[in-house]
Amino acid sequence: MAIASEDIERIRNAVVLSELVAPHVQMRRVGQRWAGRCPFHTEKTASFYVTDEKGFYNCFGCGASGDIFTFVQQTEHVDFVAAVEILAGKAGITLTSVDSIDSRARSRRKRLYEALEQAIEWYHQRLLTSADAGAARSYLRARGLSGDVVRRFRIGWAPDAWDALTRDLKLPDDVARDSGLAFLNQRGRQTDAFRARILFPIFNENGQPVALGGRVLPGVEGAKYKNSPETPVYTKSRTLYGLNWAKDEAVREDQLVVCEGYTDVIGFHQAGVARAVATCGTALTEDHVRLMKRFANRIVLAFDADTAGQSAADRFYEWEKAYDVTVSVAAFPSGVDPGELARTDPAALARTVEDAKPFLGYRIDRLLSSARLRSPEDRARAAEGALALIAEHPNVIVRREYAAEVAMRCSLPPEGLVAQAERAVRRPTVTAASAVVTRPTESAEVTALRLLVHQWDAIAPYLVESLFADEVNLAAFRALAQTGGDVVKAVEIAGPAADELLRRLAVEETEHDASVEGPRLVGEAVRRELDRARRTGDIEVLAGSEETRRLLHDLDDPQRGSEAVSKLLAWLEDRSGEQA
């Protein structure tokens, strides 16, 4: 759904951020800002600040930041569109400016949700009451899934009939097909997509029904599992079974547990770990990680991650860096899955999550636990295998620590292994995600940006693009320059990392003097350019360096400082043009 900018602006003008935050945070006024304890992490002292003038909040403890829309997304655990709709409702605003094409698509999705809701309830009631579902009920009871559990997760039963569902629901052909509930046979008649299967309804993170996963009873011929096809409301790589039930505890515990199957998720919930989810017949994807990051920073894999090998390791390490998450692995007794352990020893199942090990530590432990360590040759081979795993990790400090641990477990001198781990070189993998994790440093550049946000007229005359060496700072400056200092609009166009920086600066007050910080920033940029010229032997720049140094000295002179700034800015612009 594409929401028109006019509607966004109307909502911004109608909703006061501090009033929106007030039910969640007890705040007090500090200067032009409001301060309180952050609602997104536990803290004893206030580090959460809100500025109504700019319309942003920022926590200096956990880094949470945003505007009225992101606050609703983070507190209600919804996507942007849902946040807009919630805020429009609070403000009494009707969203009327959505284009007709998007309006039709939205109406279409709503019809598919309604059809899926009807089908899920139909299948659920069939399991609870129908005589032909007796074997399914017995199977579920044997698996520890009682009636209460069946009702909580709305498990259903598809009878062994060609069109039992479609005859009862009487859905239009296109709705039946596009929802994945049925298909048209050669005679053009609707035929149920699921037959003789226990069904697990799949909801998106907002609780809307999007698909079904089916399992045959033991001993019945046919594919063991069958899932809905991808539809306009269901994309497997972006959907996690159980997230609608798990998200609240995930936020509280800052953790999500990822399983392989539906009954594993249910087993975790029965064991008191109500933050478990599962992929829907696919491997874990970057979209899954991006979705989970909305709710938690810690991800525990509750399946055999060791079999995934190096390709998975590369992905996990990249995701850890790009999304600032940690990936750990829960170890289970051989041959026992979470669903079975939930029945036999639920406390042990909960402990597997508590005792989860970092991904690399888990893989090393698996390798060394199965290795023979009796002779020097055995220990050397085991250490060599462990070092191969360690070399995959991009962080040299992590590699060094694990190498020392391997040396201890293999009774080998640590110096050699640590040295090998430090020398290990991985080919860097550049992804769209990993390209956005640059963090700006607090410098004259950041100080100038803060002044630009709060005192545009005072600092703007000193600033040009060539003053900014940090890419994130430069992106923030360009966004502010493009919008004439309108920080709200600048955030919208700044791009990843730069938008976070701007939101943070918007809630920070500044006592800096533009007449001091402007020249300081110019001086830093000029010295940086002179250093570059010395390193590269740039004769043209070095030839005029004496005059440039005189101007640098004049920056601090009350009478000649203004002229020096102008000349040095022109000098920097000339250098920038020559290098372009």
C-alpha positions as a Python dict, from the first residue, in 0.01 Angstrom:
ca = {
    (1, 'M'): (0, 0, 0),
    (2, 'A'): (147, 333, -110),
    (3, 'I'): (31, 609, 121),
    (4, 'A'): (29, 959, -22),
    (5, 'S'): (267, 1212, 127),
    (6, 'E'): (-25, 1447, 191),
    (7, 'D'): (-176, 1196, 433),
    (8, 'I'): (157, 1150, 609),
    (9, 'E'): (188, 1525, 656),
    (10, 'R'): (-170, 1556, 785),
    (11, 'I'): (-104, 1288, 1047),
    (12, 'R'): (228, 1449, 1150),
    (13, 'N'): (56, 1781, 1203),
    (14, 'A'): (-226, 1624, 1403),
    (15, 'V'): (-35, 1391, 1638),
    (16, 'V'): (195, 1528, 1910),
    (17, 'L'): (481, 1284, 1971),
    (18, 'S'): (510, 1343, 2347),
    (19, 'E'): (136, 1278, 2387),
    (20, 'L'): (171, 956, 2189),
    (21, 'V'): (466, 845, 2404),
    (22, 'A'): (313, 952, 2738),
    (23, 'P'): (108, 632, 2800),
    (24, 'H'): (429, 428, 2765),
    (25, 'V'): (685, 652, 2937),
    (26, 'Q'): (671, 871, 3246),
    (27, 'M'): (847, 1185, 3125),
    (28, 'R'): (966, 1517, 3261),
    (29, 'R'): (1054, 1831, 3071),
    (30, 'V'): (1426, 1905, 3030),
    (31, 'G'): (1475, 2231, 2845),
    (32, 'Q'): (1298, 2201, 2512),
    (33, 'R'): (1283, 1820, 2537),
    (34, 'W'): (1106, 1550, 2733),
    (35, 'A'): (1308, 1281, 2912),
    (36, 'G'): (1218, 945, 3061),
    (37, 'R'): (1316, 580, 3087),
    (38, 'C'): (1327, 403, 2755),
    (39, 'P'): (1027, 177, 2680),
    (40, 'F'): (1241, -47, 2460),
    (41, 'H'): (1498, -167, 2714),
    (42, 'T'): (1541, -187, 3089),
    (43, 'E'): (1727, 105, 3246),
    (44, 'K'): (1749, 279, 3582),
    (45, 'T'): (1824, 632, 3461),
    (46, 'A'): (1646, 827, 3191),
    (47, 'S'): (1817, 813, 2852),
    (48, 'F'): (1507, 840, 2631),
    (49, 'Y'): (1442, 1189, 2490),
    (50, 'V'): (1156, 1333, 2287),
    (51, 'T'): (1144, 1663, 2100),
    (52, 'D'): (803, 1778, 1980),
    (53, 'E'): (955, 2061, 1778),
    (54, 'K'): (1135, 1820, 1545),
    (55, 'G'): (900, 1527, 1600),
    (56, 'F'): (1166, 1270, 1693),
    (57, 'Y'): (1264, 1048, 1985),
    (58, 'N'): (1601, 891, 2060),
    (59, 'C'): (1734, 661, 2330),
    (60, 'F'): (2101, 717, 2407),
    (61, 'G'): (2111, 380, 2584),
    (62, 'C'): (1986, 132, 2323),
    (63, 'G'): (1984, 354, 2014),
    (64, 'A'): (1609, 333, 1943),
    (65, 'S'): (1501, 637, 1744),
    (66, 'G'): (1231, 757, 1512),
    (67, 'D'): (913, 959, 1475),
    (68, 'I'): (545, 898, 1550),
    (69, 'F'): (525, 626, 1286),
    (70, 'T'): (829, 428, 1402),
    (71, 'F'): (717, 460, 1765),
    (72, 'V'): (387, 290, 1682),
    (73, 'Q'): (572, 29, 1475),
    (74, 'Q'): (805, -51, 1764),
    (75, 'T'): (544, -49, 2042),
    (76, 'E'): (261, -219, 1852),
    (77, 'H'): (490, -449, 1647),
    (78, 'V'): (326, -359, 1316),
    (79, 'D'): (454, -251, 976),
    (80, 'F'): (455, 105, 846),
    (81, 'V'): (119, 83, 672),
    (82, 'A'): (-49, -46, 986),
    (83, 'A'): (117, 228, 1191),
    (84, 'V'): (-19, 492, 954),
    (85, 'E'): (-367, 345, 982),
    (86, 'I'): (-348, 336, 1364),
    (87, 'L'): (-234, 698, 1384),
    (88, 'A'): (-492, 810, 1130),
    (89, 'G'): (-756, 650, 1350),
    (90, 'K'): (-623, 827, 1661),
    (91, 'A'): (-628, 1161, 1479),
    (92, 'G'): (-967, 1106, 1319),
    (93, 'I'): (-815, 1127, 970),
    (94, 'T'): (-956, 931, 678),
    (95, 'L'): (-691, 810, 436),
    (96, 'T'): (-850, 921, 112),
    (97, 'S'): (-550, 1005, -104),
    (98, 'V'): (-438, 651, -190),
    (99, 'D'): (-433, 602, -565),
    (100, 'S'): (-703, 382, -718),
    (101, 'I'): (-465, 105, -824),
    (102, 'D'): (-329, 65, -474),
    (103, 'S'): (-678, 90, -328),
    (104, 'R'): (-790, -200, -546),
    (105, 'A'): (-486, -407, -442),
    (106, 'R'): (-559, -338, -75),
    (107, 'S'): (-923, -436, -121),
    (108, 'R'): (-807, -751, -296),
    (109, 'R'): (-578, -851, -10),
    (110, 'K'): (-857, -789, 237),
    (111, 'R'): (-1082, -1027, 45),
    (112, 'L'): (-811, -1295, 49),
    (113, 'Y'): (-763, -1251, 426),
    (114, 'E'): (-1136, -1293, 476),
    (115, 'A'): (-1145, -1609, 264),
    (116, 'L'): (-852, -1760, 453),
    (117, 'E'): (-1013, -1672, 786),
    (118, 'Q'): (-1331, -1849, 677),
    (119, 'A'): (-1136, -2156, 568),
    (120, 'I'): (-925, -2172, 885),
    (121, 'E'): (-1236, -2164, 1102),
    (122, 'W'): (-1410, -2422, 881),
    (123, 'Y'): (-1114, -2662, 904),
    (124, 'H'): (-1078, -2596, 1278),
    (125, 'Q'): (-1441, -2680, 1353),
    (126, 'R'): (-1411, -2990, 1137),
    (127, 'L'): (-1123, -3113, 1354),
    (128, 'L'): (-1311, -3042, 1676),
    (129, 'T'): (-1648, -3194, 1585),
    (130, 'S'): (-1644, -3409, 1273),
    (131, 'A'): (-1650, -3789, 1294),
    (132, 'D'): (-1406, -3823, 1004),
    (133, 'A'): (-1145, -3630, 1207),
    (134, 'G'): (-1130, -3892, 1484),
    (135, 'A'): (-797, -4035, 1369),
    (136, 'A'): (-650, -3685, 1349),
    (137, 'R'): (-764, -3602, 1703),
    (138, 'S'): (-612, -3926, 1832),
    (139, 'Y'): (-283, -3853, 1658),
    (140, 'L'): (-266, -3502, 1800),
    (141, 'R'): (-340, -3627, 2153),
    (142, 'A'): (-63, -3885, 2115),
    (143, 'R'): (173, -3603, 2020),
    (144, 'G'): (78, -3413, 2337),
    (145, 'L'): (-146, -3163, 2157),
    (146, 'S'): (-458, -3147, 2372),
    (147, 'G'): (-784, -2977, 2292),
    (148, 'D'): (-671, -2653, 2455),
    (149, 'V'): (-360, -2647, 2239),
    (150, 'V'): (-561, -2727, 1927),
    (151, 'R'): (-792, -2435, 2001),
    (152, 'R'): (-509, -2196, 2087),
    (153, 'F'): (-325, -2258, 1762),
    (154, 'R'): (-647, -2314, 1563),
    (155, 'I'): (-531, -2647, 1418),
    (156, 'G'): (-770, -2793, 1161),
    (157, 'W'): (-856, -3101, 958),
    (158, 'A'): (-909, -3122, 581),
    (159, 'P'): (-1144, -3415, 504),
    (160, 'D'): (-1065, -3668, 234),
    (161, 'A'): (-1292, -3507, -23),
    (162, 'W'): (-1237, -3323, -348),
    (163, 'D'): (-1444, -3012, -282),
    (164, 'A'): (-1584, -3021, 75),
    (165, 'L'): (-1444, -2676, 160),
    (166, 'T'): (-1524, -2502, -166),
    (167, 'R'): (-1884, -2635, -171),
    (168, 'D'): (-1946, -2491, 174),
    (169, 'L'): (-1767, -2157, 138),
    (170, 'K'): (-1880, -2086, -220),
    (171, 'L'): (-1587, -1855, -291),
    (172, 'P'): (-1545, -1683, -629),
    (173, 'D'): (-1305, -1874, -851),
    (174, 'D'): (-1036, -1605, -843),
    (175, 'V'): (-1052, -1571, -463),
    (176, 'A'): (-1035, -1948, -411),
    (177, 'R'): (-736, -1968, -645),
    (178, 'D'): (-545, -1657, -533),
    (179, 'S'): (-581, -1747, -164),
    (180, 'G'): (-425, -2089, -229),
    (181, 'L'): (-735, -2267, -94),
    (182, 'A'): (-837, -2430, -422),
    (183, 'F'): (-755, -2474, -789),
    (184, 'L'): (-969, -2521, -1100),
    (185, 'N'): (-965, -2872, -1245),
    (186, 'Q'): (-979, -2955, -1617),
    (187, 'R'): (-1355, -2910, -1617),
    (188, 'G'): (-1322, -2567, -1458),
    (189, 'R'): (-1456, -2675, -1120),
    (190, 'Q'): (-1306, -2571, -789),
    (191, 'T'): (-1105, -2843, -617),
    (192, 'D'): (-980, -2820, -258),
    (193, 'A'): (-603, -2769, -229),
    (194, 'F'): (-587, -2978, 92),
    (195, 'R'): (-728, -3328, 144),
    (196, 'A'): (-692, -3569, 437),
    (197, 'R'): (-443, -3354, 623),
    (198, 'I'): (-400, -3194, 964),
    (199, 'L'): (-374, -2823, 896),
    (200, 'F'): (-173, -2558, 1077),
    (201, 'P'): (-290, -2204, 994),
    (202, 'I'): (-15, -1954, 922),
    (203, 'F'): (-57, -1587, 1014),
    (204, 'N'): (161, -1287, 941),
    (205, 'E'): (315, -1086, 1224),
    (206, 'N'): (0, -871, 1243),
    (207, 'G'): (-221, -1175, 1301),
    (208, 'Q'): (-373, -1182, 953),
    (209, 'P'): (-422, -1530, 801),
    (210, 'V'): (-200, -1585, 498),
    (211, 'A'): (-157, -1960, 438),
    (212, 'L'): (-195, -2318, 561),
    (213, 'G'): (54, -2596, 626),
    (214, 'G'): (-73, -2954, 598),
    (215, 'R'): (56, -3287, 733),
    (216, 'V'): (-76, -3632, 646),
    (217, 'L'): (-143, -3887, 918),
    (218, 'P'): (122, -4158, 969),
    (219, 'G'): (87, -4445, 728),
    (220, 'V'): (-107, -4248, 467),
    (221, 'E'): (41, -4234, 117),
    (222, 'G'): (146, -3910, -40),
    (223, 'A'): (380, -3625, 42),
    (224, 'K'): (418, -3588, 417),
    (225, 'Y'): (390, -3209, 408),
    (226, 'K'): (204, -2975, 178),
    (227, 'N'): (195, -2598, 215),
    (228, 'S'): (1, -2320, 50),
    (229, 'P'): (164, -2179, -263),
    (230, 'E'): (291, -1823, -260),
    (231, 'T'): (8, -1577, -310),
    (232, 'P'): (-45, -1199, -307),
    (233, 'V'): (-60, -1221, 76),
    (234, 'Y'): (197, -1497, 137),
    (235, 'T'): (570, -1500, 65),
    (236, 'K'): (754, -1789, 231),
    (237, 'S'): (1087, -1612, 261),
    (238, 'R'): (921, -1327, 452),
    (239, 'T'): (688, -1525, 677),
    (240, 'L'): (756, -1696, 1009),
    (241, 'Y'): (503, -1935, 1152),
    (242, 'G'): (405, -1839, 1505),
    (243, 'L'): (543, -1484, 1502),
    (244, 'N'): (195, -1345, 1571),
    (245, 'W'): (191, -1541, 1899),
    (246, 'A'): (563, -1503, 1978),
    (247, 'K'): (626, -1133, 1921),
    (248, 'D'): (522, -1002, 2264),
    (249, 'E'): (752, -1235, 2457),
    (250, 'A'): (1022, -1187, 2195),
    (251, 'V'): (1022, -814, 2269),
    (252, 'R'): (1028, -872, 2646),
    (253, 'E'): (1310, -1126, 2629),
    (254, 'D'): (1490, -968, 2332),
    (255, 'Q'): (1509, -1315, 2176),
    (256, 'L'): (1344, -1531, 1910),
    (257, 'V'): (1383, -1909, 1881),
    (258, 'V'): (1372, -2042, 1523),
    (259, 'C'): (1250, -2400, 1469),
    (260, 'E'): (1205, -2626, 1169),
    (261, 'G'): (839, -2722, 1205),
    (262, 'Y'): (498, -2620, 1333),
    (263, 'T'): (481, -2879, 1610),
    (264, 'D'): (828, -2773, 1729),
    (265, 'V'): (699, -2419, 1772),
    (266, 'I'): (395, -2543, 1962),
    (267, 'G'): (617, -2762, 2178),
    (268, 'F'): (827, -2463, 2280),
    (269, 'H'): (515, -2266, 2365),
    (270, 'Q'): (389, -2556, 2579),
    (271, 'A'): (725, -2560, 2760),
    (272, 'G'): (688, -2194, 2849),
    (273, 'V'): (912, -2059, 2571),
    (274, 'A'): (647, -1858, 2390),
    (275, 'R'): (894, -1681, 2161),
    (276, 'A'): (942, -1967, 1914),
    (277, 'V'): (879, -1936, 1540),
    (278, 'A'): (949, -2150, 1232),
    (279, 'T'): (1031, -2095, 869),
    (280, 'C'): (766, -2219, 627),
    (281, 'G'): (943, -2484, 424),
    (282, 'T'): (1243, -2268, 336),
    (283, 'A'): (1590, -2202, 471),
    (284, 'L'): (1638, -1896, 690),
    (285, 'T'): (1664, -1588, 467),
    (286, 'E'): (1784, -1231, 508),
    (287, 'D'): (1420, -1118, 491),
    (288, 'H'): (1347, -1342, 789),
    (289, 'V'): (1633, -1183, 983),
    (290, 'R'): (1516, -834, 888),
    (291, 'L'): (1168, -925, 1013),
    (292, 'M'): (1298, -1072, 1340),
    (293, 'K'): (1515, -767, 1405),
    (294, 'R'): (1194, -567, 1451),
    (295, 'F'): (1125, -768, 1766),
    (296, 'A'): (1456, -898, 1905),
    (297, 'N'): (1834, -874, 1875),
    (298, 'R'): (1909, -1234, 1975),
    (299, 'I'): (1827, -1529, 1749),
    (300, 'V'): (1850, -1889, 1869),
    (301, 'L'): (1846, -2166, 1608),
    (302, 'A'): (1658, -2468, 1741),
    (303, 'F'): (1765, -2704, 1465),
    (304, 'D'): (2083, -2874, 1345),
    (305, 'A'): (2270, -2569, 1218),
    (306, 'D'): (2594, -2765, 1180),
    (307, 'T'): (2471, -2939, 866),
    (308, 'A'): (2428, -2604, 694),
    (309, 'G'): (2804, -2572, 651),
    (310, 'Q'): (3008, -2276, 535),
    (311, 'S'): (2741, -2120, 313),
    (312, 'A'): (2519, -2075, 618),
    (313, 'A'): (2813, -1953, 826),
    (314, 'D'): (2888, -1677, 576),
    (315, 'R'): (2526, -1567, 578),
    (316, 'F'): (2493, -1575, 956),
    (317, 'Y'): (2810, -1370, 1011),
    (318, 'E'): (2702, -1115, 751),
    (319, 'W'): (2359, -1087, 908),
    (320, 'E'): (2506, -1050, 1256),
    (321, 'K'): (2711, -755, 1137),
    (322, 'A'): (2452, -596, 908),
    (323, 'Y'): (2157, -615, 1148),
    (324, 'D'): (2342, -607, 1480),
    (325, 'V'): (2198, -941, 1591),
    (326, 'T'): (2356, -1245, 1756),
    (327, 'V'): (2298, -1597, 1625),
    (328, 'S'): (2321, -1887, 1871),
    (329, 'V'): (2236, -2255, 1848),
    (330, 'A'): (2045, -2473, 2093),
    (331, 'A'): (2179, -2829, 2123),
    (332, 'F'): (1934, -3122, 2156),
    (333, 'P'): (1992, -3484, 2251),
    (334, 'S'): (2068, -3693, 1943),
    (335, 'G'): (1752, -3791, 1756),
    (336, 'V'): (1519, -3584, 1976),
    (337, 'D'): (1325, -3291, 1828),
    (338, 'P'): (1178, -2999, 2027),
    (339, 'G'): (822, -3132, 1996),
    (340, 'E'): (919, -3465, 2152),
    (341, 'L'): (1125, -3302, 2425),
    (342, 'A'): (832, -3076, 2509),
    (343, 'R'): (630, -3388, 2595),
    (344, 'T'): (897, -3580, 2784),
    (345, 'D'): (1092, -3305, 2961),
    (346, 'P'): (967, -2947, 2902),
    (347, 'A'): (1214, -2805, 3155),
    (348, 'A'): (1502, -2956, 2954),
    (349, 'L'): (1362, -2797, 2639),
    (350, 'A'): (1364, -2454, 2804),
    (351, 'R'): (1723, -2516, 2920),
    (352, 'T'): (1839, -2579, 2563),
    (353, 'V'): (1756, -2216, 2488),
    (354, 'E'): (1919, -2087, 2806),
    (355, 'D'): (2234, -2287, 2724),
    (356, 'A'): (2245, -2195, 2353),
    (357, 'K'): (2597, -2133, 2223),
    (358, 'P'): (2717, -1879, 1967),
    (359, 'F'): (2702, -2024, 1616),
    (360, 'L'): (3079, -2065, 1580),
    (361, 'G'): (3117, -2205, 1932),
    (362, 'Y'): (2845, -2460, 1861),
    (363, 'R'): (3013, -2581, 1542),
    (364, 'I'): (3354, -2608, 1709),
    (365, 'D'): (3204, -2797, 2002),
    (366, 'R'): (3032, -3043, 1766),
    (367, 'L'): (3357, -3106, 1581),
    (368, 'L'): (3577, -3152, 1887),
    (369, 'S'): (3319, -3360, 2077),
    (370, 'S'): (3315, -3615, 1796),
    (371, 'A'): (3693, -3614, 1735),
    (372, 'R'): (3950, -3860, 1865),
    (373, 'L'): (4200, -3671, 2080),
    (374, 'R'): (4419, -3957, 2196),
    (375, 'S'): (4741, -3898, 2001),
    (376, 'P'): (4928, -3584, 1892),
    (377, 'E'): (4819, -3660, 1535),
    (378, 'D'): (4452, -3684, 1644),
    (379, 'R'): (4471, -3355, 1828),
    (380, 'A'): (4647, -3181, 1540),
    (381, 'R'): (4382, -3299, 1290),
    (382, 'A'): (4101, -3185, 1520),
    (383, 'A'): (4264, -2846, 1575),
    (384, 'E'): (4317, -2806, 1200),
    (385, 'G'): (3947, -2874, 1137),
    (386, 'A'): (3845, -2628, 1409),
    (387, 'L'): (4076, -2362, 1266),
    (388, 'A'): (3905, -2401, 929),
    (389, 'L'): (3576, -2313, 1098),
    (390, 'I'): (3734, -2027, 1291),
    (391, 'A'): (3881, -1880, 972),
    (392, 'E'): (3529, -1823, 839),
    (393, 'H'): (3457, -1564, 1107),
    (394, 'P'): (3525, -1202, 1002),
    (395, 'N'): (3628, -1070, 1346),
    (396, 'V'): (3994, -1124, 1434),
    (397, 'I'): (3930, -1091, 1808),
    (398, 'V'): (3667, -1366, 1793),
    (399, 'R'): (3903, -1584, 1590),
    (400, 'R'): (4180, -1533, 1843),
    (401, 'E'): (3959, -1623, 2142),
    (402, 'Y'): (3827, -1943, 1983),
    (403, 'A'): (4175, -2047, 1872),
    (404, 'A'): (4295, -2023, 2231),
    (405, 'E'): (3998, -2234, 2343),
    (406, 'V'): (4069, -2498, 2079),
    (407, 'A'): (4434, -2513, 2186),
    (408, 'M'): (4330, -2575, 2545),
    (409, 'R'): (4081, -2850, 2452),
    (410, 'C'): (4331, -3019, 2224),
    (411, 'S'): (4618, -2985, 2473),
    (412, 'L'): (4827, -2791, 2222),
    (413, 'P'): (5042, -2478, 2266),
    (414, 'P'): (4812, -2181, 2208),
    (415, 'E'): (5063, -1947, 2043),
    (416, 'G'): (5070, -2119, 1705),
    (417, 'L'): (4695, -2163, 1673),
    (418, 'V'): (4624, -1806, 1780),
    (419, 'A'): (4875, -1675, 1529),
    (420, 'Q'): (4712, -1878, 1250),
    (421, 'A'): (4368, -1752, 1350),
    (422, 'E'): (4490, -1391, 1346),
    (423, 'R'): (4634, -1436, 995),
    (424, 'A'): (4318, -1597, 857),
    (425, 'V'): (4183, -1386, 571),
    (426, 'R'): (3826, -1408, 453),
    (427, 'R'): (3718, -1259, 122),
    (428, 'P'): (3491, -971, 216),
    (429, 'T'): (3135, -1011, 100),
    (430, 'V'): (2966, -682, 19),
    (431, 'T'): (2589, -688, 41),
    (432, 'A'): (2327, -418, 43),
    (433, 'A'): (2274, -488, 410),
    (434, 'S'): (2638, -488, 511),
    (435, 'A'): (2693, -159, 334),
    (436, 'V'): (2479, 33, 581),
    (437, 'V'): (2646, -43, 910),
    (438, 'T'): (2901, 239, 906),
    (439, 'R'): (2887, 435, 1229),
    (440, 'P'): (2979, 802, 1232),
    (441, 'T'): (3232, 919, 1486),
    (442, 'E'): (3173, 1216, 1711),
    (443, 'S'): (3382, 1487, 1548),
    (444, 'A'): (3365, 1840, 1418),
    (445, 'E'): (3153, 1697, 1134),
    (446, 'V'): (2887, 1566, 1371),
    (447, 'T'): (2896, 1884, 1578),
    (448, 'A'): (2841, 2086, 1260),
    (449, 'L'): (2550, 1864, 1160),
    (450, 'R'): (2391, 1911, 1501),
    (451, 'L'): (2423, 2287, 1459),
    (452, 'L'): (2280, 2256, 1108),
    (453, 'V'): (1973, 2082, 1252),
    (454, 'H'): (1917, 2340, 1525),
    (455, 'Q'): (2087, 2659, 1398),
    (456, 'W'): (2072, 2641, 1020),
    (457, 'D'): (2130, 3009, 949),
    (458, 'A'): (2429, 3032, 1179),
    (459, 'I'): (2629, 2734, 1050),
    (460, 'A'): (2516, 2692, 688),
    (461, 'P'): (2751, 2958, 543),
    (462, 'Y'): (3052, 2755, 661),
    (463, 'L'): (2949, 2423, 510),
    (464, 'V'): (3017, 2258, 174),
    (465, 'E'): (3024, 1889, 77),
    (466, 'S'): (3403, 1864, 68),
    (467, 'L'): (3417, 1928, 444),
    (468, 'F'): (3270, 1586, 519),
    (469, 'A'): (3501, 1285, 497),
    (470, 'D'): (3269, 1034, 669),
    (471, 'E'): (3019, 885, 423),
    (472, 'V'): (2732, 881, 672),
    (473, 'N'): (2794, 1239, 777),
    (474, 'L'): (2813, 1343, 411),
    (475, 'A'): (2481, 1171, 334),
    (476, 'A'): (2320, 1350, 630),
    (477, 'F'): (2460, 1686, 513),
    (478, 'R'): (2335, 1634, 157),
    (479, 'A'): (1987, 1548, 285),
    (480, 'L'): (1976, 1860, 502),
    (481, 'A'): (2109, 2078, 223),
    (482, 'Q'): (1856, 1938, -23),
    (483, 'T'): (1566, 2010, 213),
    (484, 'G'): (1686, 2349, 332),
    (485, 'G'): (1741, 2225, 686),
    (486, 'D'): (1400, 2055, 724),
    (487, 'V'): (1512, 1760, 936),
    (488, 'V'): (1183, 1569, 898),
    (489, 'K'): (1211, 1569, 519),
    (490, 'A'): (1585, 1510, 540),
    (491, 'V'): (1531, 1190, 739),
    (492, 'E'): (1301, 1061, 466),
    (493, 'I'): (1566, 1092, 194),
    (494, 'A'): (1889, 1045, 391),
    (495, 'G'): (1918, 669, 356),
    (496, 'P'): (2023, 404, 611),
    (497, 'A'): (2252, 512, 899),
    (498, 'A'): (2230, 880, 799),
    (499, 'D'): (1860, 888, 891),
    (500, 'E'): (1941, 739, 1233),
    (501, 'L'): (2209, 1003, 1284),
    (502, 'L'): (1970, 1285, 1196),
    (503, 'R'): (1700, 1156, 1431),
    (504, 'R'): (1953, 1138, 1714),
    (505, 'L'): (2082, 1488, 1648),
    (506, 'A'): (1727, 1623, 1638),
    (507, 'V'): (1669, 1536, 2004),
    (508, 'E'): (2011, 1653, 2121),
    (509, 'E'): (2045, 2009, 2238),
    (510, 'T'): (2360, 2195, 2147),
    (511, 'E'): (2556, 2463, 2328),
    (512, 'H'): (2819, 2491, 2056),
    (513, 'D'): (2888, 2820, 1886),
    (514, 'A'): (2861, 2814, 1507),
    (515, 'S'): (3124, 3085, 1479),
    (516, 'V'): (3370, 2849, 1652),
    (517, 'E'): (3266, 2511, 1511),
    (518, 'G'): (3240, 2631, 1151),
    (519, 'P'): (3602, 2739, 1125),
    (520, 'R'): (3710, 2427, 1318),
    (521, 'L'): (3545, 2204, 1059),
    (522, 'V'): (3703, 2399, 774),
    (523, 'G'): (4042, 2369, 941),
    (524, 'E'): (4007, 1990, 982),
    (525, 'A'): (3918, 1948, 616),
    (526, 'V'): (4211, 2160, 499),
    (527, 'R'): (4460, 1973, 717),
    (528, 'R'): (4318, 1645, 588),
    (529, 'E'): (4376, 1761, 229),
    (530, 'L'): (4732, 1872, 309),
    (531, 'D'): (4805, 1531, 465),
    (532, 'R'): (4673, 1365, 150),
    (533, 'A'): (4898, 1583, -64),
    (534, 'R'): (5205, 1487, 140),
    (535, 'R'): (5124, 1116, 115),
    (536, 'T'): (5061, 1125, -259),
    (537, 'G'): (5326, 1384, -351),
    (538, 'D'): (5071, 1627, -494),
    (539, 'I'): (5317, 1899, -603),
    (540, 'E'): (5052, 2157, -692),
    (541, 'V'): (4895, 2148, -346),
    (542, 'L'): (5230, 2137, -166),
    (543, 'A'): (5358, 2435, -367),
    (544, 'G'): (5094, 2660, -216),
    (545, 'S'): (5093, 2503, 127),
    (546, 'E'): (5269, 2798, 294),
    (547, 'E'): (4983, 3034, 202),
    (548, 'T'): (4731, 2770, 304),
    (549, 'R'): (4896, 2731, 644),
    (550, 'R'): (4885, 3108, 693),
    (551, 'L'): (4512, 3103, 630),
    (552, 'L'): (4475, 2817, 877),
    (553, 'H'): (4650, 3032, 1136),
    (554, 'D'): (4416, 3321, 1058),
    (555, 'L'): (4108, 3109, 1135),
    (556, 'D'): (4148, 3196, 1502),
    (557, 'D'): (4198, 3567, 1437),
    (558, 'P'): (3880, 3767, 1518),
    (559, 'Q'): (3956, 4019, 1241),
    (560, 'R'): (4090, 3796, 962),
    (561, 'G'): (3901, 3474, 1044),
    (562, 'S'): (3601, 3541, 820),
    (563, 'E'): (3817, 3612, 515),
    (564, 'A'): (4030, 3303, 589),
    (565, 'V'): (3720, 3081, 602),
    (566, 'S'): (3602, 3211, 265),
    (567, 'K'): (3938, 3157, 97),
    (568, 'L'): (3987, 2811, 246),
    (569, 'L'): (3638, 2702, 144),
    (570, 'A'): (3713, 2814, -211),
    (571, 'W'): (4046, 2627, -196),
    (572, 'L'): (3871, 2309, -81),
    (573, 'E'): (3611, 2337, -353),
    (574, 'D'): (3887, 2372, -614),
    (575, 'R'): (4057, 2061, -479),
    (576, 'S'): (3726, 1873, -483),
    (577, 'G'): (3661, 1971, -843),
    (578, 'E'): (4006, 1856, -956),
    (579, 'Q'): (3963, 1515, -789),
    (580, 'A'): (3612, 1457, -924),
}
